[in-house]
């Protein structure tokens, strides 16, 4: 089973549009939206949910007013100022450290598992889709991403599918590590700006550290040919494979507005470039 994670140093590089196009082109795959903090692949895929489960991650303190003696120790020890003077825990302020639970002299503070999101298994016009949504201001996005990756692997095994296609989160933090660790390869989508070079370097260092072969797609490469050339030179120096250079074209935005992939919306032109890029990616995989 092969696993491809598509990532970027920041949001807005066109990563999700390309993943949707790859979902249109790929065969025998499970699609995963690994950007659980800001999931949007479903806007194009329009999934029909078959399984819906709650996600529990971490814990939150809850003070039982019938047992509380208002001694003030929990307020004193809480470093996040999450407990009010009337001994109510702010669910958004609580970091789940458990210090208040440990020091409460009358054991008046409960510490239940926190329901902090939802995850889904759906069907789309391109095949099975595993996705999730983290709650507002909730933590444990890395844990949720790891869980839906495991669900995707299980689903692929059950259905005899040989590819997992992941729309990864932006950046280089815990969610990205959770979405890429152990993947067969990563595709980094970048753009020709000064910050684009910097972001590519950060993501490239991450892929090198976790020994994940990296490919690079330069989106909107023609808006700054000089920086595009610098990105190519840097990629070659690091051993990254350049699999695509996509010119700027508002048709990508038009396709998103129409809730379609670029392949569906405009079968020729840019779609031909995306098809060629997908062929190169499959050769690497």
Secondary structure, 3 states (H helix, E strand, C coil): CEEEEEEECCCCCCHHHHHHHHHHHCCCEEEEECCCCCCCCHHHHCCEEEEEEEEEEEEEEEECCCCCCCCCHHHHHCCCCCECCCCCECCCCCCCCCHHHHHCCCCCEEEEEEEEEEEEEEEECCEEEEEEEECCCCCCHHHHHHHHHHHHHHHHHHHCCCEEEEEEEECCCHHHHHHHCCCCEEEEEEECCHHHHHHHHHHHHHHHHCCCEEEEEEECHHHCHHHHHHHHHHHHHHCCEEEEEECCCCHHHHHHHCCCCHHHHCCCCHHHHHHHHHHHHHHHC
